[in-house]
Amino acid sequence: MEVHMWDAELTPRFKKWINGLKNRQSRFRILAKIQEIRIEETLVGDWKPVGDGVYELRFPFGPGYRVYFAMFENKLIVLLAGGDKTTQARDIRAAKQLLRQRKEHRDED
């Protein structure tokens, strides 16, 4: 039996954020949800579009964690940034900027 799953690409900003979470259980729960999305190959959980191709995945624990991501060709999830409710507006702006930069870089290739 062949197992398929979506690929994931993590930006340096996302890696820094997730690795900087002091609560290991929260980090595990966030990464487990991302893994579930990859395995199921569909968006599960509390998510919504926030504009310009960026989506927000919300977590109902801690300070209201958020993960910002984009999808490409329905098989690659790019984890752009993370934060919580208090940094939401800034994180959305940063995620949109990271996505624009990624698209511009890919267009140059």
N, C-alpha and C positions, 0 to 999 in steps of 0.2 A: 504494500500500500504506500503510495506516494503522498507525502504531507506537504501542503502548500501553506504559505503564510506571507503576509505583506512584509516587505523590507522596511527597515526604519533607519533614518539618518538623524543623528543628533548634532545640533550646532554646538559650538564651544560655549555659547551662552547658556543653553539648556544643561549641558554637562556640569558647568560650574554651579548652576542653581540646584540641580538635583543632588549633586555630591555635597553641597553645602547645607542641606537640610539636617538639622541637629536631631530630629526625631526619626530614628531608624525605621520605626513601624510605619510612619507616614511615607517615607521614601519607598519602602517595600510595597505599600498599597498602591502608590502612584505607578510604580514600575509594573506591578502585577496587572493593573488595568490596561496599561499600554500593551503589555504582552497579550492580554485577552483580545484586544482589538486586532492585533497582528494575526493571531491564530484564527479568530472568527472571520477575518477579512471583511469586517463591517464595523461601523461605528456603534459602539455600545456605551451606555452610561449617559450622563448628563452633559450634553454638548450642544453647541449652537454656533452658527456662523457669526463672525464679528466684522466681516467686510474684507474686501480685497483678496479673497481666497484664503483667509486665515480663519481658523476655527478655535473655539475655546472649549476645553474639557474641564468641567467643574467637579470638585471633590467636596463632599459634605462633612469634612473633618478638619481638625486643626483650625487655622485662621481662614479657611475657605480657599484652599489651594486651587490654582488654575494652571493648566498646561496649554500652550498655544502651538498649533500645528497646521500644516498644509498637506494636501493630498496631491499626488501626481499619478496620472494614468491608472487610478484606482488600485495601485499596488505598492506605492511608496508613501510612507507617512514620514514627514519631515518635522521633527520636534524642534520648534524654533526657540521657545522661551518658557519660563515658568515664573510663578509668583503667587500672590494671594489677593484677597479682596482689596487690601489696602494699597496695592501697587497695580491694580488692574488696568487703569487707563494708560499708565506709562508702559506696562508690559505689552499691551495691545499695539501701541505705537511702535515699540521696538520689534515686535514680531512681524508687523507689516513691512517695516524697513528691511529686516533680515530677508524676508521673502522676496522683496523687490531686488535686493542685491543678488540673491541666488539666481533669480530669473535672468537678470542682466548678465551675470557671469556665464550662465548656460547658453545664452544667445550669442555670446562671443566665441564659444567653442565651435 
